[in-house]
Amino acid sequence: MVKAIFFDVDGTLVDPATHDVPQSTVDSLYALREKGIKLFVATGRHMSMMDAVRAQFEFDGYVSVSGQFCLCGDTVVHSNPIPRQGMEEMMAAMAEHGFSGMFLEGEECWLNLHDEMAEQFLQDFQVKTPCVQSLSRALERPVYQVITMLSPQEEWKLLERAEHLRCVRWYHGFTDAMPPDGGKDVGIQAVLDWAGITSEETMAFGDGENDLTMFACVGKSVAMGNASDTVKERADYVTAHVSEHGVRKALEHFGLL
């Protein structure tokens, strides 16, 4: 019996072409709630980047910044910032190579540099422009994730130093840097422990490679039709594209709707 479902945001809940949640998905979420199923977001996004999603549906909880900061109602059920050594590695790489990154704290987000790569990210994901701050701030406040604006060809600039960071790419324009023991799976497990739900009673929907750890810790995993081949191969079921009622069709396949 499925008691909880976790949804990635970009490419899963949100159609990247419209930057909106399809109405069929919104209707499905409300139908699931009527059945008493708990519904959670599991995303690399910061809480401040989810206003559009929350305007259409308020979830029971949020596994944000790739699992490092988890909020259920007003309760923070998991908090796992990047260790100081990891931040020092990040700062050294940025100082040497001059690339930009968005630093995600618990409450705020900021850029070390507003360059062309950062602007492209803001446009691609319809994110409000944050302020630019000195890198020294990264050692003064907890940072849960850094969205580093590096292409696959340039990510060596960080990876060569990232001994105390875990780096995961799910989009061509950037890679997410998080604590070495971080991930969506860790955040999801914290939420399940808090809610008293077992992993066998859960399902997850995703489309990116940062969803693979999430797939490994739930009872049933669903890859969107727009997911990469790697993600599809690791999923229990592959549904239709996000724009083709993929969420709804998978829920019907499993008899939940």
VEXDREN-740871 format. One record per residue (C-alpha): residue number from 1; chain; x, z, y. Coordinates in steps of 0.02 Angstrom, whole numbers, plus 50000, padded with zeros to 5 digits. Last residue first. Layout:
+-----+-----+-------+-------+-------+
| seq | mol |    xx |    zz |    yy |
+-----+-----+-------+-------+-------+
| NUM |   A |     X |     Z |     Y |
...
+-----+-----+-------+-------+-------+
***
This chain:
+-----+-----+-------+-------+-------+
| seq | mol |    xx |    zz |    yy |
+-----+-----+-------+-------+-------+
| 257 |   A | 49690 | 49525 | 50334 |
| 256 |   A | 49814 | 49631 | 50235 |
| 255 |   A | 49798 | 49520 | 50082 |
| 254 |   A | 49983 | 49476 | 50073 |
| 253 |   A | 49950 | 49293 | 50111 |
| 252 |   A | 49828 | 49341 | 50250 |
| 251 |   A | 49963 | 49443 | 50335 |
| 250 |   A | 50082 | 49296 | 50315 |
| 249 |   A | 49959 | 49174 | 50393 |
| 248 |   A | 49927 | 49289 | 50543 |
| 247 |   A | 50111 | 49309 | 50582 |
| 246 |   A | 50147 | 49124 | 50567 |
| 245 |   A | 50002 | 49067 | 50677 |
| 244 |   A | 50083 | 48898 | 50711 |
| 243 |   A | 50179 | 48949 | 50868 |
| 242 |   A | 50279 | 49080 | 50772 |
| 241 |   A | 50323 | 48947 | 50643 |
| 240 |   A | 50242 | 48967 | 50471 |
| 239 |   A | 50281 | 49098 | 50339 |
| 238 |   A | 50430 | 49127 | 50225 |
| 237 |   A | 50410 | 49268 | 50099 |
| 236 |   A | 50523 | 49394 | 50015 |
| 235 |   A | 50658 | 49359 | 50144 |
| 234 |   A | 50845 | 49339 | 50113 |
| 233 |   A | 50845 | 49149 | 50096 |
| 232 |   A | 50737 | 49132 | 50251 |
| 231 |   A | 50861 | 49230 | 50355 |
| 230 |   A | 51008 | 49121 | 50303 |
| 229 |   A | 50905 | 48963 | 50330 |
| 228 |   A | 50876 | 49013 | 50511 |
| 227 |   A | 50703 | 49070 | 50563 |
| 226 |   A | 50575 | 48953 | 50643 |
| 225 |   A | 50457 | 48969 | 50494 |
| 224 |   A | 50459 | 49157 | 50519 |
| 223 |   A | 50541 | 49264 | 50386 |
| 222 |   A | 50436 | 49400 | 50303 |
| 221 |   A | 50507 | 49554 | 50217 |
| 220 |   A | 50416 | 49671 | 50098 |
| 219 |   A | 50461 | 49850 | 50050 |
| 218 |   A | 50577 | 49884 | 50195 |
| 217 |   A | 50762 | 49929 | 50209 |
| 216 |   A | 50847 | 49764 | 50168 |
| 215 |   A | 50736 | 49661 | 50283 |
| 214 |   A | 50788 | 49770 | 50430 |
| 213 |   A | 50971 | 49741 | 50390 |
| 212 |   A | 50934 | 49554 | 50393 |
| 211 |   A | 50843 | 49561 | 50560 |
| 210 |   A | 51003 | 49540 | 50663 |
| 209 |   A | 51015 | 49370 | 50578 |
| 208 |   A | 50861 | 49313 | 50671 |
| 207 |   A | 50682 | 49269 | 50621 |
| 206 |   A | 50590 | 49431 | 50586 |
| 205 |   A | 50436 | 49514 | 50511 |
| 204 |   A | 50445 | 49681 | 50421 |
| 203 |   A | 50338 | 49771 | 50291 |
| 202 |   A | 50327 | 49954 | 50244 |
| 201 |   A | 50257 | 50068 | 50108 |
| 200 |   A | 50412 | 50052 | 49998 |
| 199 |   A | 50515 | 50119 | 50144 |
| 198 |   A | 50423 | 50284 | 50135 |
| 197 |   A | 50314 | 50351 | 50276 |
| 196 |   A | 50324 | 50528 | 50346 |
| 195 |   A | 50313 | 50471 | 50527 |
| 194 |   A | 50478 | 50550 | 50582 |
| 193 |   A | 50567 | 50495 | 50424 |
| 192 |   A | 50496 | 50320 | 50447 |
| 191 |   A | 50555 | 50314 | 50628 |
| 190 |   A | 50730 | 50369 | 50580 |
| 189 |   A | 50733 | 50240 | 50440 |
| 188 |   A | 50683 | 50105 | 50563 |
| 187 |   A | 50824 | 50152 | 50681 |
| 186 |   A | 50954 | 50144 | 50544 |
| 185 |   A | 50887 | 49979 | 50479 |
| 184 |   A | 50887 | 49902 | 50652 |
| 183 |   A | 51074 | 49928 | 50663 |
| 182 |   A | 51205 | 50056 | 50709 |
| 181 |   A | 51351 | 50135 | 50615 |
| 180 |   A | 51483 | 50035 | 50709 |
| 179 |   A | 51392 | 50070 | 50874 |
| 178 |   A | 51324 | 49913 | 50959 |
| 177 |   A | 51383 | 49745 | 51024 |
| 176 |   A | 51254 | 49606 | 51031 |
| 175 |   A | 51319 | 49427 | 51036 |
| 174 |   A | 51277 | 49297 | 51167 |
| 173 |   A | 51231 | 49118 | 51206 |
| 172 |   A | 51200 | 49049 | 51032 |
| 171 |   A | 51070 | 49179 | 50985 |
| 170 |   A | 51063 | 49299 | 50837 |
| 169 |   A | 51240 | 49366 | 50844 |
| 168 |   A | 51290 | 49539 | 50781 |
| 167 |   A | 51441 | 49641 | 50836 |
| 166 |   A | 51476 | 49817 | 50771 |
| 165 |   A | 51597 | 49911 | 50880 |
| 164 |   A | 51739 | 50034 | 50848 |
| 163 |   A | 51869 | 49907 | 50791 |
| 162 |   A | 51807 | 49778 | 50916 |
| 161 |   A | 51973 | 49718 | 50989 |
| 160 |   A | 51992 | 49545 | 50911 |
| 159 |   A | 51803 | 49533 | 50907 |
| 158 |   A | 51788 | 49535 | 51097 |
| 157 |   A | 51886 | 49381 | 51148 |
| 156 |   A | 51852 | 49311 | 50975 |
| 155 |   A | 51674 | 49284 | 51036 |
| 154 |   A | 51729 | 49128 | 51128 |
| 153 |   A | 51684 | 48988 | 51007 |
| 152 |   A | 51523 | 49076 | 50956 |
| 151 |   A | 51477 | 49084 | 51142 |
| 150 |   A | 51503 | 49245 | 51237 |
| 149 |   A | 51386 | 49334 | 51357 |
| 148 |   A | 51401 | 49509 | 51283 |
| 147 |   A | 51236 | 49601 | 51267 |
| 146 |   A | 51301 | 49779 | 51264 |
| 145 |   A | 51209 | 49911 | 51166 |
| 144 |   A | 51171 | 50097 | 51170 |
| 143 |   A | 51266 | 50149 | 51326 |
| 142 |   A | 51273 | 50335 | 51363 |
| 141 |   A | 51329 | 50372 | 51543 |
| 140 |   A | 51497 | 50399 | 51628 |
| 139 |   A | 51610 | 50289 | 51521 |
| 138 |   A | 51508 | 50131 | 51548 |
| 137 |   A | 51499 | 50172 | 51735 |
| 136 |   A | 51684 | 50127 | 51747 |
| 135 |   A | 51635 | 49945 | 51722 |
| 134 |   A | 51575 | 49942 | 51902 |
| 133 |   A | 51394 | 49896 | 51925 |
| 132 |   A | 51293 | 49737 | 51955 |
| 131 |   A | 51106 | 49764 | 51971 |
| 130 |   A | 50981 | 49696 | 51847 |
| 129 |   A | 50894 | 49526 | 51860 |
| 128 |   A | 50724 | 49535 | 51776 |
| 127 |   A | 50723 | 49458 | 51602 |
| 126 |   A | 50629 | 49298 | 51562 |
| 125 |   A | 50726 | 49275 | 51400 |
| 124 |   A | 50806 | 49105 | 51433 |
| 123 |   A | 50816 | 49135 | 51621 |
| 122 |   A | 50906 | 49302 | 51611 |
| 121 |   A | 51022 | 49235 | 51475 |
| 120 |   A | 51065 | 49082 | 51581 |
| 119 |   A | 51103 | 49194 | 51729 |
| 118 |   A | 51223 | 49297 | 51624 |
| 117 |   A | 51315 | 49142 | 51565 |
| 116 |   A | 51328 | 49076 | 51743 |
| 115 |   A | 51401 | 49237 | 51811 |
| 114 |   A | 51328 | 49404 | 51865 |
| 113 |   A | 51468 | 49524 | 51817 |
| 112 |   A | 51468 | 49703 | 51751 |
| 111 |   A | 51282 | 49691 | 51726 |
| 110 |   A | 51156 | 49833 | 51722 |
| 109 |   A | 51014 | 49906 | 51619 |
| 108 |   A | 50923 | 50072 | 51646 |
| 107 |   A | 50827 | 50207 | 51553 |
| 106 |   A | 50918 | 50234 | 51388 |
| 105 |   A | 51067 | 50127 | 51434 |
| 104 |   A | 51087 | 49942 | 51399 |
| 103 |   A | 51243 | 49861 | 51472 |
| 102 |   A | 51225 | 49676 | 51505 |
| 101 |   A | 51387 | 49581 | 51483 |
| 100 |   A | 51499 | 49461 | 51576 |
|  99 |   A | 51665 | 49383 | 51529 |
|  98 |   A | 51827 | 49408 | 51625 |
|  97 |   A | 51952 | 49389 | 51482 |
|  96 |   A | 52070 | 49536 | 51509 |
|  95 |   A | 51954 | 49658 | 51598 |
|  94 |   A | 51810 | 49612 | 51484 |
|  93 |   A | 51914 | 49642 | 51327 |
|  92 |   A | 51978 | 49809 | 51395 |
|  91 |   A | 51803 | 49865 | 51442 |
|  90 |   A | 51734 | 49825 | 51270 |
|  89 |   A | 51875 | 49916 | 51181 |
|  88 |   A | 51851 | 50067 | 51296 |
|  87 |   A | 51665 | 50063 | 51257 |
|  86 |   A | 51701 | 50065 | 51071 |
|  85 |   A | 51820 | 50211 | 51088 |
|  84 |   A | 51689 | 50306 | 51188 |
|  83 |   A | 51562 | 50290 | 51048 |
|  82 |   A | 51412 | 50173 | 51073 |
|  81 |   A | 51252 | 50273 | 51090 |
|  80 |   A | 51140 | 50327 | 50944 |
|  79 |   A | 50973 | 50404 | 50993 |
|  78 |   A | 50831 | 50421 | 50869 |
|  77 |   A | 50657 | 50499 | 50875 |
|  76 |   A | 50636 | 50496 | 51064 |
|  75 |   A | 50460 | 50563 | 51084 |
|  74 |   A | 50345 | 50504 | 51224 |
|  73 |   A | 50246 | 50391 | 51109 |
|  72 |   A | 50366 | 50344 | 50972 |
|  71 |   A | 50533 | 50293 | 51047 |
|  70 |   A | 50688 | 50234 | 50956 |
|  69 |   A | 50855 | 50202 | 51041 |
|  68 |   A | 50998 | 50131 | 50936 |
|  67 |   A | 50893 | 50021 | 50823 |
|  66 |   A | 50940 | 49849 | 50888 |
|  65 |   A | 50916 | 49899 | 51071 |
|  64 |   A | 50738 | 49958 | 51033 |
|  63 |   A | 50646 | 50027 | 50882 |
|  62 |   A | 50482 | 50048 | 50975 |
|  61 |   A | 50331 | 50148 | 50921 |
|  60 |   A | 50144 | 50147 | 50894 |
|  59 |   A | 50131 | 49979 | 50981 |
|  58 |   A | 50039 | 49941 | 51144 |
|  57 |   A | 49971 | 49763 | 51140 |
|  56 |   A | 49955 | 49624 | 51268 |
|  55 |   A | 50037 | 49710 | 51417 |
|  54 |   A | 50162 | 49787 | 51296 |
|  53 |   A | 50230 | 49614 | 51254 |
|  52 |   A | 50251 | 49565 | 51436 |
|  51 |   A | 50330 | 49732 | 51481 |
|  50 |   A | 50458 | 49721 | 51341 |
|  49 |   A | 50622 | 49701 | 51436 |
|  48 |   A | 50621 | 49878 | 51509 |
|  47 |   A | 50620 | 49948 | 51332 |
|  46 |   A | 50784 | 49861 | 51297 |
|  45 |   A | 50781 | 49710 | 51181 |
|  44 |   A | 50873 | 49699 | 51015 |
|  43 |   A | 50707 | 49723 | 50930 |
|  42 |   A | 50606 | 49821 | 50804 |
|  41 |   A | 50427 | 49839 | 50867 |
|  40 |   A | 50310 | 49954 | 50772 |
|  39 |   A | 50134 | 49952 | 50701 |
|  38 |   A | 50054 | 50091 | 50600 |
|  37 |   A | 49917 | 50029 | 50483 |
|  36 |   A | 49750 | 50118 | 50503 |
|  35 |   A | 49641 | 49970 | 50456 |
|  34 |   A | 49580 | 49956 | 50636 |
|  33 |   A | 49763 | 49945 | 50686 |
|  32 |   A | 49785 | 49794 | 50574 |
|  31 |   A | 49640 | 49705 | 50659 |
|  30 |   A | 49715 | 49742 | 50830 |
|  29 |   A | 49881 | 49669 | 50776 |
|  28 |   A | 49797 | 49516 | 50702 |
|  27 |   A | 49707 | 49479 | 50866 |
|  26 |   A | 49872 | 49487 | 50959 |
|  25 |   A | 49954 | 49371 | 50831 |
|  24 |   A | 49813 | 49243 | 50842 |
|  23 |   A | 49826 | 49253 | 51032 |
|  22 |   A | 50008 | 49196 | 51025 |
|  21 |   A | 50127 | 49320 | 51110 |
|  20 |   A | 50204 | 49240 | 51265 |
|  19 |   A | 50371 | 49171 | 51322 |
|  18 |   A | 50292 | 48997 | 51305 |
|  17 |   A | 50428 | 48903 | 51211 |
|  16 |   A | 50511 | 49059 | 51141 |
|  15 |   A | 50347 | 49111 | 51057 |
|  14 |   A | 50349 | 49300 | 51061 |
|  13 |   A | 50301 | 49406 | 50911 |
|  12 |   A | 50428 | 49326 | 50794 |
|  11 |   A | 50543 | 49210 | 50892 |
|  10 |   A | 50592 | 49348 | 51010 |
|   9 |   A | 50507 | 49513 | 50966 |
|   8 |   A | 50548 | 49578 | 50791 |
|   7 |   A | 50401 | 49661 | 50707 |
|   6 |   A | 50393 | 49816 | 50598 |
|   5 |   A | 50242 | 49853 | 50489 |
|   4 |   A | 50183 | 50024 | 50428 |
|   3 |   A | 50064 | 50091 | 50295 |
|   2 |   A | 50071 | 49949 | 50169 |
|   1 |   A | 50000 | 50000 | 50000 |
+-----+-----+-------+-------+-------+
***
